Amino acid sequence: MTKPAVTRRHLPSSPFKPPATPPLKEFAMGDRVTHDEHGLGRVIGTEADIAVLVDFGSLTVRIASPYGKLTKL
């Protein structure tokens, strides 16, 4: 069975509660983070809920929101 390409929307007439939206991740300068592909790093810049600039040692990457693969340590 495959996953549908589009997420289902909640109908107002549904007796079930709508799915909870996860809180937005916020990062500050100096936060230690981990990324699924790049590993451990440190936030060296932020762009007001748009993107973060992360230094992974040998690589500096700009990661755009939503930060699915980025986790604060």
Predicted model as a PDB file, atoms N, CA, C, CB and O in Angstrom, pLDDT in the B-factor column:
MODEL        1                                                                  
ATOM      1  N   MET A   1       0.851  -1.170   0.000  1.00 61.00           N  
ATOM      2  CA  MET A   1       0.000   0.000   0.000  1.00 61.00           C  
ATOM      3  C   MET A   1       0.898   1.235   0.000  1.00 61.00           C  
ATOM      4  CB  MET A   1      -0.969  -0.003   1.224  1.00 61.00           C  
ATOM      5  O   MET A   1       1.876   1.289   0.745  1.00 61.00           O  
ATOM      6  N   THR A   2       0.580   2.198  -0.808  1.00 74.00           N  
ATOM      7  CA  THR A   2       1.402   3.388  -0.911  1.00 74.00           C  
ATOM      8  C   THR A   2       0.777   4.554  -0.163  1.00 74.00           C  
ATOM      9  CB  THR A   2       1.618   3.753  -2.365  1.00 74.00           C  
ATOM     10  O   THR A   2      -0.429   4.585   0.082  1.00 74.00           O  
ATOM     11  N   LYS A   3       1.618   5.504   0.191  1.00 73.00           N  
ATOM     12  CA  LYS A   3       1.157   6.694   0.901  1.00 73.00           C  
ATOM     13  C   LYS A   3       0.553   7.669  -0.113  1.00 73.00           C  
ATOM     14  CB  LYS A   3       2.329   7.365   1.695  1.00 73.00           C  
ATOM     15  O   LYS A   3       1.122   7.859  -1.188  1.00 73.00           O  
ATOM     16  N   PRO A   4      -0.595   8.294   0.208  1.00 71.00           N  
ATOM     17  CA  PRO A   4      -1.185   9.237  -0.746  1.00 71.00           C  
ATOM     18  C   PRO A   4      -0.280  10.445  -0.950  1.00 71.00           C  
ATOM     19  CB  PRO A   4      -2.570   9.693  -0.265  1.00 71.00           C  
ATOM     20  O   PRO A   4       0.426  10.870  -0.035  1.00 71.00           O  
ATOM     21  N   ALA A   5      -0.311  10.992  -2.166  1.00 73.00           N  
ATOM     22  CA  ALA A   5       0.548  12.117  -2.507  1.00 73.00           C  
ATOM     23  C   ALA A   5       0.132  13.399  -1.793  1.00 73.00           C  
ATOM     24  CB  ALA A   5       0.536  12.337  -4.002  1.00 73.00           C  
ATOM     25  O   ALA A   5       0.957  14.288  -1.579  1.00 73.00           O  
ATOM     26  N   VAL A   6      -1.133  13.497  -1.428  1.00 77.00           N  
ATOM     27  CA  VAL A   6      -1.660  14.701  -0.801  1.00 77.00           C  
ATOM     28  C   VAL A   6      -2.183  14.350   0.588  1.00 77.00           C  
ATOM     29  CB  VAL A   6      -2.780  15.339  -1.670  1.00 77.00           C  
ATOM     30  O   VAL A   6      -2.797  13.300   0.776  1.00 77.00           O  
ATOM     31  N   THR A   7      -1.941  15.223   1.556  1.00 74.00           N  
ATOM     32  CA  THR A   7      -2.489  14.975   2.889  1.00 74.00           C  
ATOM     33  C   THR A   7      -3.978  15.281   2.891  1.00 74.00           C  
ATOM     34  CB  THR A   7      -1.758  15.824   3.959  1.00 74.00           C  
ATOM     35  O   THR A   7      -4.446  16.158   2.164  1.00 74.00           O  
ATOM     36  N   ARG A   8      -4.698  14.567   3.695  1.00 77.00           N  
ATOM     37  CA  ARG A   8      -6.145  14.746   3.755  1.00 77.00           C  
ATOM     38  C   ARG A   8      -6.495  15.996   4.546  1.00 77.00           C  
ATOM     39  CB  ARG A   8      -6.818  13.515   4.379  1.00 77.00           C  
ATOM     40  O   ARG A   8      -5.868  16.291   5.564  1.00 77.00           O  
ATOM     41  N   ARG A   9      -7.481  16.717   4.083  1.00 82.00           N  
ATOM     42  CA  ARG A   9      -7.917  17.907   4.810  1.00 82.00           C  
ATOM     43  C   ARG A   9      -9.030  17.524   5.768  1.00 82.00           C  
ATOM     44  CB  ARG A   9      -8.390  19.019   3.834  1.00 82.00           C  
ATOM     45  O   ARG A   9      -9.740  16.542   5.552  1.00 82.00           O  
ATOM     46  N   HIS A  10      -9.174  18.302   6.822  1.00 81.00           N  
ATOM     47  CA  HIS A  10     -10.185  18.045   7.835  1.00 81.00           C  
ATOM     48  C   HIS A  10     -11.485  18.723   7.434  1.00 81.00           C  
ATOM     49  CB  HIS A  10      -9.715  18.537   9.220  1.00 81.00           C  
ATOM     50  O   HIS A  10     -11.494  19.917   7.133  1.00 81.00           O  
ATOM     51  N   LEU A  11     -12.567  17.987   7.427  1.00 85.00           N  
ATOM     52  CA  LEU A  11     -13.870  18.558   7.099  1.00 85.00           C  
ATOM     53  C   LEU A  11     -14.504  19.138   8.359  1.00 85.00           C  
ATOM     54  CB  LEU A  11     -14.798  17.490   6.462  1.00 85.00           C  
ATOM     55  O   LEU A  11     -14.459  18.499   9.410  1.00 85.00           O  
ATOM     56  N   PRO A  12     -15.086  20.318   8.282  1.00 84.00           N  
ATOM     57  CA  PRO A  12     -15.709  20.933   9.464  1.00 84.00           C  
ATOM     58  C   PRO A  12     -16.846  20.102  10.051  1.00 84.00           C  
ATOM     59  CB  PRO A  12     -16.231  22.301   9.108  1.00 84.00           C  
ATOM     60  O   PRO A  12     -17.119  20.193  11.247  1.00 84.00           O  
ATOM     61  N   SER A  13     -17.508  19.297   9.231  1.00 88.00           N  
ATOM     62  CA  SER A  13     -18.628  18.491   9.711  1.00 88.00           C  
ATOM     63  C   SER A  13     -18.185  17.152  10.302  1.00 88.00           C  
ATOM     64  CB  SER A  13     -19.600  18.246   8.582  1.00 88.00           C  
ATOM     65  O   SER A  13     -19.028  16.369  10.739  1.00 88.00           O  
ATOM     66  N   SER A  14     -16.891  16.879  10.325  1.00 86.00           N  
ATOM     67  CA  SER A  14     -16.385  15.612  10.823  1.00 86.00           C  
ATOM     68  C   SER A  14     -16.534  15.520  12.339  1.00 86.00           C  
ATOM     69  CB  SER A  14     -14.925  15.432  10.424  1.00 86.00           C  
ATOM     70  O   SER A  14     -16.304  16.507  13.038  1.00 86.00           O  
ATOM     71  N   PRO A  15     -16.915  14.354  12.860  1.00 89.00           N  
ATOM     72  CA  PRO A  15     -17.026  14.192  14.315  1.00 89.00           C  
ATOM     73  C   PRO A  15     -15.667  14.006  14.997  1.00 89.00           C  
ATOM     74  CB  PRO A  15     -17.917  13.004  14.633  1.00 89.00           C  
ATOM     75  O   PRO A  15     -15.585  13.997  16.225  1.00 89.00           O  
ATOM     76  N   PHE A  16     -14.621  13.861  14.215  1.00 87.00           N  
ATOM     77  CA  PHE A  16     -13.289  13.645  14.765  1.00 87.00           C  
ATOM     78  C   PHE A  16     -12.537  14.965  14.871  1.00 87.00           C  
ATOM     79  CB  PHE A  16     -12.502  12.650  13.901  1.00 87.00           C  
ATOM     80  O   PHE A  16     -12.783  15.894  14.101  1.00 87.00           O  
ATOM     81  N   LYS A  17     -11.625  15.042  15.825  1.00 85.00           N  
ATOM     82  CA  LYS A  17     -10.825  16.250  16.001  1.00 85.00           C  
ATOM     83  C   LYS A  17      -9.820  16.362  14.860  1.00 85.00           C  
ATOM     84  CB  LYS A  17     -10.099  16.241  17.373  1.00 85.00           C  
ATOM     85  O   LYS A  17      -9.340  15.350  14.350  1.00 85.00           O  
ATOM     86  N   PRO A  18      -9.500  17.604  14.455  1.00 83.00           N  
ATOM     87  CA  PRO A  18      -8.484  17.756  13.411  1.00 83.00           C  
ATOM     88  C   PRO A  18      -7.120  17.359  13.952  1.00 83.00           C  
ATOM     89  CB  PRO A  18      -8.450  19.207  12.882  1.00 83.00           C  
ATOM     90  O   PRO A  18      -6.887  17.450  15.157  1.00 83.00           O  
ATOM     91  N   PRO A  19      -6.222  16.924  13.090  1.00 78.00           N  
ATOM     92  CA  PRO A  19      -4.887  16.551  13.572  1.00 78.00           C  
ATOM     93  C   PRO A  19      -4.165  17.767  14.141  1.00 78.00           C  
ATOM     94  CB  PRO A  19      -4.053  15.921  12.435  1.00 78.00           C  
ATOM     95  O   PRO A  19      -4.266  18.875  13.614  1.00 78.00           O  
ATOM     96  N   ALA A  20      -3.445  17.537  15.214  1.00 80.00           N  
ATOM     97  CA  ALA A  20      -2.719  18.634  15.861  1.00 80.00           C  
ATOM     98  C   ALA A  20      -1.537  19.040  14.993  1.00 80.00           C  
ATOM     99  CB  ALA A  20      -2.238  18.226  17.282  1.00 80.00           C  
ATOM    100  O   ALA A  20      -0.823  18.187  14.465  1.00 80.00           O  
ATOM    101  N   THR A  21      -1.334  20.344  14.846  1.00 76.00           N  
ATOM    102  CA  THR A  21      -0.192  20.817  14.086  1.00 76.00           C  
ATOM    103  C   THR A  21       1.019  20.870  15.010  1.00 76.00           C  
ATOM    104  CB  THR A  21      -0.475  22.209  13.454  1.00 76.00           C  
ATOM    105  O   THR A  21       0.926  21.405  16.115  1.00 76.00           O  
ATOM    106  N   PRO A  22       2.147  20.324  14.578  1.00 72.00           N  
ATOM    107  CA  PRO A  22       3.336  20.343  15.431  1.00 72.00           C  
ATOM    108  C   PRO A  22       3.840  21.775  15.588  1.00 72.00           C  
ATOM    109  CB  PRO A  22       4.450  19.437  14.843  1.00 72.00           C  
ATOM    110  O   PRO A  22       3.721  22.573  14.658  1.00 72.00           O  
ATOM    111  N   PRO A  23       4.400  22.112  16.748  1.00 73.00           N  
ATOM    112  CA  PRO A  23       4.920  23.469  16.939  1.00 73.00           C  
ATOM    113  C   PRO A  23       6.110  23.728  16.027  1.00 73.00           C  
ATOM    114  CB  PRO A  23       5.321  23.691  18.403  1.00 73.00           C  
ATOM    115  O   PRO A  23       6.871  22.816  15.704  1.00 73.00           O  
ATOM    116  N   LEU A  24       6.261  24.976  15.619  1.00 74.00           N  
ATOM    117  CA  LEU A  24       7.373  25.341  14.762  1.00 74.00           C  
ATOM    118  C   LEU A  24       8.675  25.263  15.535  1.00 74.00           C  
ATOM    119  CB  LEU A  24       7.176  26.742  14.186  1.00 74.00           C  
ATOM    120  O   LEU A  24       8.737  25.658  16.699  1.00 74.00           O  
ATOM    121  N   LYS A  25       9.708  24.759  14.895  1.00 82.00           N  
ATOM    122  CA  LYS A  25      11.014  24.678  15.534  1.00 82.00           C  
ATOM    123  C   LYS A  25      11.677  26.046  15.475  1.00 82.00           C  
ATOM    124  CB  LYS A  25      11.903  23.601  14.856  1.00 82.00           C  
ATOM    125  O   LYS A  25      11.633  26.725  14.450  1.00 82.00           O  
ATOM    126  N   GLU A  26      12.284  26.439  16.568  1.00 87.00           N  
ATOM    127  CA  GLU A  26      13.003  27.701  16.614  1.00 87.00           C  
ATOM    128  C   GLU A  26      14.443  27.434  17.019  1.00 87.00           C  
ATOM    129  CB  GLU A  26      12.327  28.694  17.594  1.00 87.00           C  
ATOM    130  O   GLU A  26      14.711  26.668  17.945  1.00 87.00           O  
ATOM    131  N   PHE A  27      15.361  28.072  16.317  1.00 89.00           N  
ATOM    132  CA  PHE A  27      16.781  27.908  16.592  1.00 89.00           C  
ATOM    133  C   PHE A  27      17.398  29.272  16.859  1.00 89.00           C  
ATOM    134  CB  PHE A  27      17.499  27.200  15.417  1.00 89.00           C  
ATOM    135  O   PHE A  27      16.987  30.278  16.281  1.00 89.00           O  
ATOM    136  N   ALA A  28      18.389  29.294  17.740  1.00 91.00           N  
ATOM    137  CA  ALA A  28      19.100  30.530  18.078  1.00 91.00           C  
ATOM    138  C   ALA A  28      20.578  30.349  17.753  1.00 91.00           C  
ATOM    139  CB  ALA A  28      18.905  30.904  19.585  1.00 91.00           C  
ATOM    140  O   ALA A  28      21.063  29.230  17.588  1.00 91.00           O  
ATOM    141  N   MET A  29      21.276  31.469  17.665  1.00 93.00           N  
ATOM    142  CA  MET A  29      22.712  31.432  17.391  1.00 93.00           C  
ATOM    143  C   MET A  29      23.409  30.606  18.471  1.00 93.00           C  
ATOM    144  CB  MET A  29      23.306  32.872  17.327  1.00 93.00           C  
ATOM    145  O   MET A  29      23.145  30.787  19.660  1.00 93.00           O  
ATOM    146  N   GLY A  30      24.287  29.710  18.063  1.00 94.00           N  
ATOM    147  CA  GLY A  30      25.056  28.906  19.000  1.00 94.00           C  
ATOM    148  C   GLY A  30      24.413  27.594  19.391  1.00 94.00           C  
ATOM    149  O   GLY A  30      25.048  26.793  20.078  1.00 94.00           O  
ATOM    150  N   ASP A  31      23.164  27.334  18.977  1.00 93.00           N  
ATOM    151  CA  ASP A  31      22.507  26.063  19.309  1.00 93.00           C  
ATOM    152  C   ASP A  31      23.238  24.907  18.646  1.00 93.00           C  
ATOM    153  CB  ASP A  31      21.025  26.080  18.872  1.00 93.00           C  
ATOM    154  O   ASP A  31      23.635  24.998  17.485  1.00 93.00           O  
ATOM    155  N   ARG A  32      23.413  23.815  19.391  1.00 96.00           N  
ATOM    156  CA  ARG A  32      23.973  22.591  18.832  1.00 96.00           C  
ATOM    157  C   ARG A  32      22.825  21.824  18.197  1.00 96.00           C  
ATOM    158  CB  ARG A  32      24.709  21.729  19.926  1.00 96.00           C  
ATOM    159  O   ARG A  32      21.771  21.668  18.813  1.00 96.00           O  
ATOM    160  N   VAL A  33      23.017  21.343  16.974  1.00 94.00           N  
ATOM    161  CA  VAL A  33      21.972  20.644  16.244  1.00 94.00           C  
ATOM    162  C   VAL A  33      22.543  19.386  15.597  1.00 94.00           C  
ATOM    163  CB  VAL A  33      21.341  21.563  15.181  1.00 94.00           C  
ATOM    164  O   VAL A  33      23.757  19.223  15.476  1.00 94.00           O  
ATOM    165  N   THR A  34      21.643  18.510  15.189  1.00 94.00           N  
ATOM    166  CA  THR A  34      22.022  17.343  14.420  1.00 94.00           C  
ATOM    167  C   THR A  34      21.127  17.282  13.193  1.00 94.00           C  
ATOM    168  CB  THR A  34      21.915  16.040  15.268  1.00 94.00           C  
ATOM    169  O   THR A  34      19.946  17.622  13.250  1.00 94.00           O  
ATOM    170  N   HIS A  35      21.711  16.840  12.080  1.00 93.00           N  
ATOM    171  CA  HIS A  35      20.999  16.743  10.819  1.00 93.00           C  
ATOM    172  C   HIS A  35      21.119  15.310  10.326  1.00 93.00           C  
ATOM    173  CB  HIS A  35      21.554  17.755   9.768  1.00 93.00           C  
ATOM    174  O   HIS A  35      22.164  14.682  10.499  1.00 93.00           O  
ATOM    175  N   ASP A  36      20.062  14.784   9.713  1.00 91.00           N  
ATOM    176  CA  ASP A  36      20.057  13.390   9.272  1.00 91.00           C  
ATOM    177  C   ASP A  36      21.144  13.086   8.243  1.00 91.00           C  
ATOM    178  CB  ASP A  36      18.708  13.044   8.695  1.00 91.00           C  
ATOM    179  O   ASP A  36      21.666  11.971   8.215  1.00 91.00           O  
ATOM    180  N   GLU A  37      21.492  14.048   7.404  1.00 91.00           N  
ATOM    181  CA  GLU A  37      22.490  13.796   6.362  1.00 91.00           C  
ATOM    182  C   GLU A  37      23.873  14.336   6.716  1.00 91.00           C  
ATOM    183  CB  GLU A  37      22.034  14.408   5.062  1.00 91.00           C  
ATOM    184  O   GLU A  37      24.880  13.710   6.383  1.00 91.00           O  
ATOM    185  N   HIS A  38      23.940  15.498   7.393  1.00 92.00           N  
ATOM    186  CA  HIS A  38      25.215  16.177   7.625  1.00 92.00           C  
ATOM    187  C   HIS A  38      25.825  15.917   9.004  1.00 92.00           C  
ATOM    188  CB  HIS A  38      25.027  17.645   7.447  1.00 92.00           C  
ATOM    189  O   HIS A  38      27.010  16.186   9.203  1.00 92.00           O  
ATOM    190  N   GLY A  39      25.058  15.408   9.945  1.00 92.00           N  
ATOM    191  CA  GLY A  39      25.574  15.097  11.276  1.00 92.00           C  
ATOM    192  C   GLY A  39      25.462  16.249  12.256  1.00 92.00           C  
ATOM    193  O   GLY A  39      24.511  17.028  12.198  1.00 92.00           O  
ATOM    194  N   LEU A  40      26.448  16.362  13.176  1.00 96.00           N  
ATOM    195  CA  LEU A  40      26.423  17.371  14.230  1.00 96.00           C  
ATOM    196  C   LEU A  40      26.903  18.716  13.702  1.00 96.00           C  
ATOM    197  CB  LEU A  40      27.287  16.929  15.415  1.00 96.00           C  
ATOM    198  O   LEU A  40      27.813  18.794  12.877  1.00 96.00           O  
ATOM    199  N   GLY A  41      26.258  19.788  14.207  1.00 96.00           N  
ATOM    200  CA  GLY A  41      26.652  21.117  13.788  1.00 96.00           C  
ATOM    201  C   GLY A  41      26.243  22.167  14.800  1.00 96.00           C  
ATOM    202  O   GLY A  41      25.655  21.855  15.836  1.00 96.00           O  
ATOM    203  N   ARG A  42      26.565  23.432  14.486  1.00 97.00           N  
ATOM    204  CA  ARG A  42      26.231  24.561  15.349  1.00 97.00           C  
ATOM    205  C   ARG A  42      25.596  25.649  14.490  1.00 97.00           C  
ATOM    206  CB  ARG A  42      27.495  25.101  16.097  1.00 97.00           C  
ATOM    207  O   ARG A  42      26.090  25.957  13.406  1.00 97.00           O  
ATOM    208  N   VAL A  43      24.485  26.238  14.983  1.00 95.00           N  
ATOM    209  CA  VAL A  43      23.802  27.308  14.268  1.00 95.00           C  
ATOM    210  C   VAL A  43      24.665  28.568  14.328  1.00 95.00           C  
ATOM    211  CB  VAL A  43      22.385  27.570  14.869  1.00 95.00           C  
ATOM    212  O   VAL A  43      25.034  29.034  15.406  1.00 95.00           O  
ATOM    213  N   ILE A  44      24.983  29.115  13.140  1.00 95.00           N  
ATOM    214  CA  ILE A  44      25.808  30.329  13.097  1.00 95.00           C  
ATOM    215  C   ILE A  44      25.031  31.523  12.555  1.00 95.00           C  
ATOM    216  CB  ILE A  44      27.050  30.092  12.243  1.00 95.00           C  
ATOM    217  O   ILE A  44      25.556  32.636  12.521  1.00 95.00           O  
ATOM    218  N   GLY A  45      23.785  31.305  12.129  1.00 93.00           N  
ATOM    219  CA  GLY A  45      22.975  32.411  11.638  1.00 93.00           C  
ATOM    220  C   GLY A  45      21.523  31.995  11.504  1.00 93.00           C  
ATOM    221  O   GLY A  45      21.227  30.826  11.257  1.00 93.00           O  
ATOM    222  N   THR A  46      20.605  32.960  11.669  1.00 92.00           N  
ATOM    223  CA  THR A  46      19.182  32.693  11.507  1.00 92.00           C  
ATOM    224  C   THR A  46      18.569  33.753  10.605  1.00 92.00           C  
ATOM    225  CB  THR A  46      18.464  32.657  12.876  1.00 92.00           C  
ATOM    226  O   THR A  46      19.058  34.880  10.532  1.00 92.00           O  
ATOM    227  N   GLU A  47      17.500  33.382   9.923  1.00 89.00           N  
ATOM    228  CA  GLU A  47      16.778  34.293   9.046  1.00 89.00           C  
ATOM    229  C   GLU A  47      15.295  34.268   9.400  1.00 89.00           C  
ATOM    230  CB  GLU A  47      16.994  33.916   7.561  1.00 89.00           C  
ATOM    231  O   GLU A  47      14.498  33.711   8.645  1.00 89.00           O  
ATOM    232  N   ALA A  48      14.911  34.850  10.514  1.00 83.00           N  
ATOM    233  CA  ALA A  48      13.518  35.058  10.935  1.00 83.00           C  
ATOM    234  C   ALA A  48      12.521  34.011  10.445  1.00 83.00           C  
ATOM    235  CB  ALA A  48      13.067  36.387  10.468  1.00 83.00           C  
ATOM    236  O   ALA A  48      11.691  34.312   9.587  1.00 83.00           O  
ATOM    237  N   ASP A  49      12.585  32.805  10.963  1.00 80.00           N  
ATOM    238  CA  ASP A  49      11.663  31.704  10.647  1.00 80.00           C  
ATOM    239  C   ASP A  49      11.661  31.287   9.179  1.00 80.00           C  
ATOM    240  CB  ASP A  49      10.276  32.092  11.039  1.00 80.00           C  
ATOM    241  O   ASP A  49      10.736  30.612   8.728  1.00 80.00           O  
ATOM    242  N   ILE A  50      12.691  31.685   8.430  1.00 89.00           N  
ATOM    243  CA  ILE A  50      12.782  31.304   7.023  1.00 89.00           C  
ATOM    244  C   ILE A  50      13.837  30.223   6.834  1.00 89.00           C  
ATOM    245  CB  ILE A  50      13.107  32.528   6.149  1.00 89.00           C  
ATOM    246  O   ILE A  50      13.599  29.226   6.153  1.00 89.00           O  
ATOM    247  N   ALA A  51      15.007  30.428   7.442  1.00 92.00           N  
ATOM    248  CA  ALA A  51      16.105  29.477   7.275  1.00 92.00           C  
ATOM    249  C   ALA A  51      17.123  29.665   8.399  1.00 92.00           C  
ATOM    250  CB  ALA A  51      16.783  29.653   5.888  1.00 92.00           C  
ATOM    251  O   ALA A  51      17.115  30.678   9.098  1.00 92.00           O  
ATOM    252  N   VAL A  52      17.993  28.676   8.560  1.00 93.00           N  
ATOM    253  CA  VAL A  52      19.107  28.773   9.499  1.00 93.00           C  
ATOM    254  C   VAL A  52      20.379  28.403   8.752  1.00 93.00           C  
ATOM    255  CB  VAL A  52      18.891  27.847  10.750  1.00 93.00           C  
ATOM    256  O   VAL A  52      20.356  27.607   7.813  1.00 93.00           O  
ATOM    257  N   LEU A  53      21.482  28.990   9.179  1.00 95.00           N  
ATOM    258  CA  LEU A  53      22.794  28.703   8.619  1.00 95.00           C  
ATOM    259  C   LEU A  53      23.537  27.863   9.653  1.00 95.00           C  
ATOM    260  CB  LEU A  53      23.586  30.027   8.259  1.00 95.00           C  
ATOM    261  O   LEU A  53      23.738  28.302  10.785  1.00 95.00           O  
ATOM    262  N   VAL A  54      23.943  26.661   9.265  1.00 95.00           N  
ATOM    263  CA  VAL A  54      24.546  25.710  10.194  1.00 95.00           C  
ATOM    264  C   VAL A  54      25.943  25.345   9.737  1.00 95.00           C  
ATOM    265  CB  VAL A  54      23.682  24.449  10.323  1.00 95.00           C  
ATOM    266  O   VAL A  54      26.162  25.038   8.565  1.00 95.00           O  
ATOM    267  N   ASP A  55      26.903  25.381  10.680  1.00 96.00           N  
ATOM    268  CA  ASP A  55      28.276  24.987  10.420  1.00 96.00           C  
ATOM    269  C   ASP A  55      28.461  23.553  10.884  1.00 96.00           C  
ATOM    270  CB  ASP A  55      29.280  25.938  11.127  1.00 96.00           C  
ATOM    271  O   ASP A  55      28.321  23.257  12.071  1.00 96.00           O  
ATOM    272  N   PHE A  56      28.775  22.658   9.949  1.00 94.00           N  
ATOM    273  CA  PHE A  56      28.981  21.252  10.270  1.00 94.00           C  
ATOM    274  C   PHE A  56      30.459  20.890  10.298  1.00 94.00           C  
ATOM    275  CB  PHE A  56      28.254  20.376   9.269  1.00 94.00           C  
ATOM    276  O   PHE A  56      30.811  19.720  10.154  1.00 94.00           O  
ATOM    277  N   GLY A  57      31.325  21.877  10.480  1.00 92.00           N  
ATOM    278  CA  GLY A  57      32.766  21.635  10.519  1.00 92.00           C  
ATOM    279  C   GLY A  57      33.385  21.845   9.151  1.00 92.00           C  
ATOM    280  O   GLY A  57      33.972  22.895   8.890  1.00 92.00           O  
ATOM    281  N   SER A  58      33.263  20.873   8.288  1.00 89.00           N  
ATOM    282  CA  SER A  58      33.841  20.991   6.952  1.00 89.00           C  
ATOM    283  C   SER A  58      32.857  21.573   5.941  1.00 89.00           C  
ATOM    284  CB  SER A  58      34.317  19.637   6.475  1.00 89.00           C  
ATOM    285  O   SER A  58      33.212  21.784   4.781  1.00 89.00           O  
ATOM    286  N   LEU A  59      31.628  21.833   6.373  1.00 92.00           N  
ATOM    287  CA  LEU A  59      30.575  22.266   5.474  1.00 92.00           C  
ATOM    288  C   LEU A  59      29.654  23.246   6.178  1.00 92.00           C  
ATOM    289  CB  LEU A  59      29.783  21.068   4.952  1.00 92.00           C  
ATOM    290  O   LEU A  59      29.273  23.017   7.326  1.00 92.00           O  
ATOM    291  N   THR A  60      29.287  24.343   5.508  1.00 95.00           N  
ATOM    292  CA  THR A  60      28.304  25.282   6.033  1.00 95.00           C  
ATOM    293  C   THR A  60      27.083  25.210   5.131  1.00 95.00           C  
ATOM    294  CB  THR A  60      28.877  26.745   6.110  1.00 95.00           C  
ATOM    295  O   THR A  60      27.195  25.368   3.915  1.00 95.00           O  
ATOM    296  N   VAL A  61      25.900  24.968   5.731  1.00 93.00           N  
ATOM    297  CA  VAL A  61      24.688  24.735   4.957  1.00 93.00           C  
ATOM    298  C   VAL A  61      23.580  25.670   5.421  1.00 93.00           C  
ATOM    299  CB  VAL A  61      24.240  23.271   5.076  1.00 93.00           C  
ATOM    300  O   VAL A  61      23.401  25.889   6.619  1.00 93.00           O  
ATOM    301  N   ARG A  62      22.823  26.230   4.444  1.00 94.00           N  
ATOM    302  CA  ARG A  62      21.620  27.009   4.738  1.00 94.00           C  
ATOM    303  C   ARG A  62      20.452  26.042   4.618  1.00 94.00           C  
ATOM    304  CB  ARG A  62      21.457  28.257   3.762  1.00 94.00           C  
ATOM    305  O   ARG A  62      20.214  25.473   3.553  1.00 94.00           O  
ATOM    306  N   ILE A  63      19.719  25.858   5.727  1.00 92.00           N  
ATOM    307  CA  ILE A  63      18.606  24.916   5.761  1.00 92.00           C  
ATOM    308  C   ILE A  63      17.317  25.715   5.890  1.00 92.00           C  
ATOM    309  CB  ILE A  63      18.757  23.890   6.937  1.00 92.00           C  
ATOM    310  O   ILE A  63      17.136  26.470   6.845  1.00 92.00           O  
ATOM    311  N   ALA A  64      16.419  25.541   4.913  1.00 90.00           N  
ATOM    312  CA  ALA A  64      15.164  26.291   4.882  1.00 90.00           C  
ATOM    313  C   ALA A  64      14.101  25.624   5.749  1.00 90.00           C  
ATOM    314  CB  ALA A  64      14.658  26.424   3.442  1.00 90.00           C  
ATOM    315  O   ALA A  64      14.145  24.417   5.990  1.00 90.00           O  
ATOM    316  N   SER A  65      13.149  26.424   6.213  1.00 83.00           N  
ATOM    317  CA  SER A  65      12.022  25.938   6.998  1.00 83.00           C  
ATOM    318  C   SER A  65      11.063  25.202   6.065  1.00 83.00           C  
ATOM    319  CB  SER A  65      11.300  27.110   7.738  1.00 83.00           C  
ATOM    320  O   SER A  65      10.948  25.621   4.913  1.00 83.00           O  
ATOM    321  N   PRO A  66      10.383  24.165   6.461  1.00 84.00           N  
ATOM    322  CA  PRO A  66      10.380  23.518   7.762  1.00 84.00           C  
ATOM    323  C   PRO A  66      11.623  22.648   7.924  1.00 84.00           C  
ATOM    324  CB  PRO A  66       9.107  22.679   7.942  1.00 84.00           C  
ATOM    325  O   PRO A  66      12.138  22.089   6.956  1.00 84.00           O  
ATOM    326  N   TYR A  67      12.080  22.545   9.130  1.00 84.00           N  
ATOM    327  CA  TYR A  67      13.342  21.871   9.422  1.00 84.00           C  
ATOM    328  C   TYR A  67      13.101  20.413   9.746  1.00 84.00           C  
ATOM    329  CB  TYR A  67      14.069  22.556  10.578  1.00 84.00           C  
ATOM    330  O   TYR A  67      13.327  19.986  10.879  1.00 84.00           O  
ATOM    331  N   GLY A  68      12.650  19.645   8.779  1.00 83.00           N  
ATOM    332  CA  GLY A  68      12.287  18.248   9.005  1.00 83.00           C  
ATOM    333  C   GLY A  68      13.423  17.372   9.456  1.00 83.00           C  
ATOM    334  O   GLY A  68      13.229  16.507  10.310  1.00 83.00           O  
ATOM    335  N   LYS A  69      14.618  17.569   8.902  1.00 87.00           N  
ATOM    336  CA  LYS A  69      15.749  16.700   9.231  1.00 87.00           C  
ATOM    337  C   LYS A  69      16.675  17.297  10.277  1.00 87.00           C  
ATOM    338  CB  LYS A  69      16.534  16.394   7.990  1.00 87.00           C  
ATOM    339  O   LYS A  69      17.697  16.699  10.612  1.00 87.00           O  
ATOM    340  N   LEU A  70      16.331  18.474  10.799  1.00 90.00           N  
ATOM    341  CA  LEU A  70      17.190  19.174  11.746  1.00 90.00           C  
ATOM    342  C   LEU A  70      16.578  19.093  13.138  1.00 90.00           C  
ATOM    343  CB  LEU A  70      17.396  20.651  11.323  1.00 90.00           C  
ATOM    344  O   LEU A  70      15.392  19.369  13.320  1.00 90.00           O  
ATOM    345  N   THR A  71      17.402  18.709  14.131  1.00 90.00           N  
ATOM    346  CA  THR A  71      16.931  18.562  15.500  1.00 90.00           C  
ATOM    347  C   THR A  71      17.863  19.272  16.451  1.00 90.00           C  
ATOM    348  CB  THR A  71      16.807  17.089  15.879  1.00 90.00           C  
ATOM    349  O   THR A  71      19.083  19.152  16.336  1.00 90.00           O  
ATOM    350  N   LYS A  72      17.292  20.024  17.403  1.00 91.00           N  
ATOM    351  CA  LYS A  72      18.090  20.717  18.410  1.00 91.00           C  
ATOM    352  C   LYS A  72      18.528  19.718  19.486  1.00 91.00           C  
ATOM    353  CB  LYS A  72      17.286  21.894  19.041  1.00 91.00           C  
ATOM    354  O   LYS A  72      17.740  18.879  19.922  1.00 91.00           O  
ATOM    355  N   LEU A  73      19.775  19.815  19.903  1.00 90.00           N  
ATOM    356  CA  LEU A  73      20.296  18.932  20.951  1.00 90.00           C  
ATOM    357  C   LEU A  73      20.171  19.571  22.303  1.00 90.00           C  
ATOM    358  CB  LEU A  73      21.746  18.572  20.686  1.00 90.00           C  
ATOM    359  O   LEU A  73      20.559  18.973  23.306  1.00 90.00           O  
TER     360      LEU A  73                                                      
ENDMDL                                                                          
END                                                                             
